[in-house]
Amino acid sequence: QVQLVESGGGLVQAGGSLRLSCAASGDTICISAMAWYRQAPGTKRELVASITSGGVTYYADSKRDRFTVSRDNAKNTVYLQMNNLKPEDTAVYYCNAKTVCTLRTQTIAESDYWGQGTQVTVSS
């Protein structure tokens, strides 16, 4: 079991910056990747950025130039640095962790865990 707690959301003016944090606890040894998703009212949840346990990052289109995902494995924490925020970035941001537990090459279980989300509001 993995627990995820997001923090760092808030209200900022357009052009401002925020850094979101997601602290993972529990059986974190099996985490293969963590990601940030967001969901605005009336929209489906979308992937913003992800980072694997090896540090490989992915960014959704239109996010790469402003957002940066990073990790601190020692703290089991991932971050999303958001710069030059725009009103359309307003959403609840969710942390996701994918766990792949294996014995040697055999996969025992795969699971996805979600945090409760943190609200990001960008005013114009």
C-alpha distance (Angstrom), angle and dihedral (degrees) to the residues before:
residue distance angle dihedral
Q1 . . .
V2 3.77 . .
Q3 3.75 127.2 .
L4 3.78 121.1 -158.0
V5 3.76 125.9 -164.0
E6 3.77 120.7 -172.7
S7 3.74 125.1 -159.1
G8 3.76 140.3 163.1
G9 3.76 101.5 70.7
G10 3.74 122.9 132.3
L11 3.75 146.2 123.2
V12 3.77 119.6 -56.5
Q13 3.74 137.8 166.0
A14 3.75 120.2 -107.2
G15 3.75 109.3 -82.2
G16 3.76 92.8 30.6
S17 3.76 129.5 117.1
L18 3.76 138.7 -123.9
R19 3.75 134.0 -178.2
L20 3.75 116.9 -148.0
S21 3.76 121.3 -157.9
C22 3.76 130.2 -158.8
A23 3.76 118.5 -168.2
A24 3.77 117.0 -162.8
S25 3.75 123.8 -157.2
G26 3.75 136.9 171.3
D27 3.79 121.5 42.1
T28 3.76 94.4 3.9
I29 3.78 95.2 151.5
C30 3.79 91.1 86.7
I31 3.78 96.5 51.5
S32 3.78 108.5 123.9
A33 3.78 98.4 173.8
M34 3.74 141.6 0.1
A35 3.73 127.4 -155.4
W36 3.74 145.5 -178.3
Y37 3.75 120.6 -127.8
R38 3.74 129.7 177.7
Q39 3.75 136.3 -159.7
A40 3.76 128.0 -166.5
P41 3.79 122.7 -165.2
G42 3.77 111.0 -77.0
T43 3.78 93.8 14.1
K44 3.74 134.8 95.4
R45 3.73 121.4 -110.0
E46 3.77 112.0 -87.7
L47 3.74 134.1 -164.7
V48 3.77 114.5 -111.0
A49 3.78 104.1 175.7
S50 3.76 140.7 -26.4
I51 3.74 139.0 -164.1
T52 3.77 129.3 -162.1
S53 3.74 126.6 -138.9
G54 3.79 86.4 -101.7
G55 3.76 92.8 55.3
V56 3.79 99.9 -104.3
T57 3.77 109.1 148.1
Y58 3.75 134.1 -155.9
Y59 3.76 129.6 -168.9
A60 3.72 129.9 -167.7
D61 3.77 117.5 -122.7
S62 3.78 114.3 -75.3
K63 3.77 91.2 18.9
R64 3.76 103.5 76.2
D65 3.77 94.9 76.0
R66 3.80 95.1 53.0
F67 3.77 108.3 23.5
T68 3.76 129.5 65.6
V69 3.77 125.9 -170.5
S70 3.76 119.9 -158.9
R71 3.75 139.9 163.4
D72 3.74 144.1 -144.2
N73 3.77 106.1 -156.6
A74 3.77 93.2 -173.5
K75 3.78 89.2 61.0
N76 3.80 95.6 34.2
T77 3.75 87.6 -126.7
V78 3.77 133.6 134.9
Y79 3.75 126.4 -163.9
L80 3.73 136.6 -156.6
Q81 3.76 113.9 -155.8
M82 3.76 109.0 -161.2
N83 3.77 119.2 -167.6
N84 3.76 132.7 179.8
L85 3.75 90.9 18.1
K86 3.76 119.1 -157.8
P87 3.79 131.0 -156.8
E88 3.78 89.1 -109.3
D89 3.79 88.2 63.0
T90 3.77 88.6 69.7
A91 3.78 107.7 120.5
V92 3.74 145.1 106.6
Y93 3.76 107.4 -80.1
Y94 3.76 117.7 -146.2
C95 3.74 130.2 -163.6
N96 3.78 117.5 -138.9
A97 3.76 130.5 -167.4
K98 3.76 125.1 -167.2
T99 3.75 116.5 -156.4
V100 3.75 124.8 -161.6
C101 3.77 111.7 -179.3
T102 3.76 115.9 -166.1
L103 3.74 143.0 173.9
R104 3.77 104.7 -144.9
T105 3.82 101.3 -50.9
Q106 3.78 97.4 -18.6
T107 3.75 118.7 99.7
I108 3.75 112.3 -136.2
A109 3.77 99.5 -177.0
E110 3.76 142.5 -16.8
S111 3.76 123.1 -151.8
D112 3.75 141.9 166.2
Y113 3.76 123.1 -142.8
W114 3.75 129.7 -166.0
G115 3.72 135.7 -159.7
Q116 3.76 124.0 -138.0
G117 3.77 93.4 -103.7
T118 3.75 135.0 -118.5
Q119 3.77 124.2 -120.5
V120 3.77 119.4 -120.1
T121 3.76 116.6 -171.0
V122 3.78 122.0 -177.4
S123 3.76 117.4 -168.1
S124 3.76 124.4 -155.9
